[in-house]
C-alpha cells in the first residue's frame, strides 16, 4: 500500500570541499553544501526556519538555528522545489551535518522536514 502524505518534503544534499579557503595547518576546513528541497506533498508549504547540528570529528558539536535559508523563506507548491548553496567550517578534515526545516503548510499545519545526515569529507580522507 502506498501512502501519500499531505505534507511530504524531500531533501537532497551535495557537498564540496573548498581547499582554497581552507587552512589545514590551522584546523580550518571549509565546505559548501547545496540543498535541493522538493514539495512532494499535496499542500503548498513555506520553509519558516532551519535547525542544523554540525558534528566535528574531534567531538565538537555546533547547533545553528535561524529563520529561513540564505535570507529567504521559500514557498513551494506541490511539485515545486527550491535549491540553495551555503557553507560551514570544520576544525577537522571530516564531520557531518543533520537537522530539520520547520515548515508551515497552507492548511495551517506546522511540521518538521528532517534533513538526513550527510558527510563533509576532504578528498582522500579515510575514516
C-alpha positions as CSV (number, residue, x, y, z in Angstrom):
1,X,0.0,0.0,0.0
2,X,1.3,3.4,-1.0
3,X,0.8,6.2,1.5
4,X,0.9,9.7,0.0
5,X,1.2,12.4,2.7
6,X,-0.4,15.8,2.5
7,X,3.0,17.1,3.8
8,X,5.9,15.4,2.2
9,X,9.2,17.4,1.8
10,X,12.1,15.6,0.1
11,X,15.6,16.9,0.7
12,X,18.8,16.1,-1.1
13,X,22.3,17.4,-0.2
14,X,25.5,17.6,-2.3
15,X,28.8,18.7,-0.6
16,X,32.1,20.0,-1.7
17,X,35.4,20.7,0.0
18,X,36.9,24.2,-0.7
19,X,40.7,23.8,-0.5
20,X,41.5,27.4,-1.5
21,X,39.6,28.7,1.6
22,X,40.8,26.0,4.0
23,X,43.9,26.1,6.2
24,X,44.6,22.6,7.4
25,X,47.6,23.7,9.4
26,X,45.2,25.9,11.4
27,X,42.5,23.2,11.7
28,X,40.2,25.1,9.3
29,X,38.3,23.0,6.7
30,X,35.8,24.8,4.5
31,X,32.9,23.0,2.9
32,X,29.9,24.0,0.8
33,X,26.6,22.2,0.7
34,X,23.9,22.5,-1.9
35,X,20.4,21.6,-0.7
36,X,17.5,20.7,-3.0
37,X,14.2,20.8,-1.3
38,X,11.1,19.5,-3.1
39,X,7.5,19.5,-2.1
40,X,6.2,16.0,-2.9
41,X,3.1,16.5,-0.8
42,X,-0.4,17.7,-1.6
43,X,-0.4,21.0,0.1
44,X,1.7,24.1,-0.5
45,X,4.2,24.9,2.3
46,X,6.7,27.6,3.3
47,X,10.1,26.9,4.9
48,X,10.0,29.1,8.0
49,X,13.2,28.2,9.9
50,X,16.2,25.9,10.0
51,X,18.0,23.9,12.6
52,X,21.4,22.4,11.9
53,X,23.6,20.1,14.0
54,X,27.2,20.2,12.9
55,X,29.5,17.4,14.2
56,X,33.3,17.8,14.0
57,X,35.4,14.6,14.2
58,X,37.0,15.9,17.4
59,X,33.7,15.6,19.3
60,X,32.7,19.3,19.0
61,X,29.0,19.8,18.2
62,X,27.5,23.1,17.0
63,X,23.9,23.9,16.7
64,X,22.6,26.6,14.3
65,X,19.0,27.9,14.3
66,X,17.6,30.7,12.3
67,X,14.8,32.0,10.1
68,X,14.6,30.6,6.6
69,X,17.6,29.8,4.5
70,X,20.1,32.2,2.8
71,X,17.8,35.1,3.8
72,X,14.7,33.5,2.2
73,X,11.6,31.7,3.3
74,X,10.8,29.8,0.1
75,X,7.2,28.9,-0.7
76,X,6.7,25.6,-2.6
77,X,3.6,24.4,-4.2
78,X,3.2,20.6,-4.7
79,X,5.8,19.5,-7.3
80,X,7.9,22.7,-6.8
81,X,11.3,22.9,-5.3
82,X,14.0,25.3,-4.1
83,X,17.8,24.9,-4.3
84,X,20.5,26.9,-2.5
85,X,24.1,26.7,-1.5
86,X,25.6,27.6,1.8
87,X,28.7,26.6,3.7
88,X,30.3,25.7,7.0
89,X,33.8,25.4,8.6
90,X,35.0,22.4,10.5
91,X,38.0,22.0,12.8
92,X,38.7,18.6,11.4
93,X,39.0,17.1,7.8
94,X,35.7,15.3,8.2
95,X,32.5,15.5,10.0
96,X,28.8,15.5,9.3
97,X,25.6,17.6,9.5
98,X,22.0,16.8,10.1
99,X,18.9,18.9,11.0
100,X,15.5,19.9,10.0
101,X,13.5,22.7,8.3
102,X,10.4,24.0,10.1
103,X,7.6,24.2,7.6
104,X,4.2,25.9,7.6
105,X,1.6,24.4,5.2
106,X,-1.3,26.3,3.7
107,X,-3.7,24.1,5.6
108,X,-2.2,25.5,8.9
109,X,-0.1,22.5,9.8
110,X,3.3,23.2,11.2
111,X,5.8,20.3,10.7
112,X,9.5,19.5,10.6
113,X,11.1,18.3,7.4
114,X,14.0,16.1,8.5
115,X,17.4,16.7,6.8
116,X,19.2,13.3,6.5
117,X,22.7,13.2,7.9
118,X,25.4,13.9,5.3
119,X,29.2,13.7,5.4
120,X,31.6,16.5,5.0
121,X,34.9,15.0,3.9
122,X,38.2,16.2,2.4
123,X,39.5,14.2,-0.5
124,X,41.5,11.1,0.4
125,X,40.3,11.1,4.0
126,X,39.8,7.7,5.5
127,X,37.5,7.3,8.5
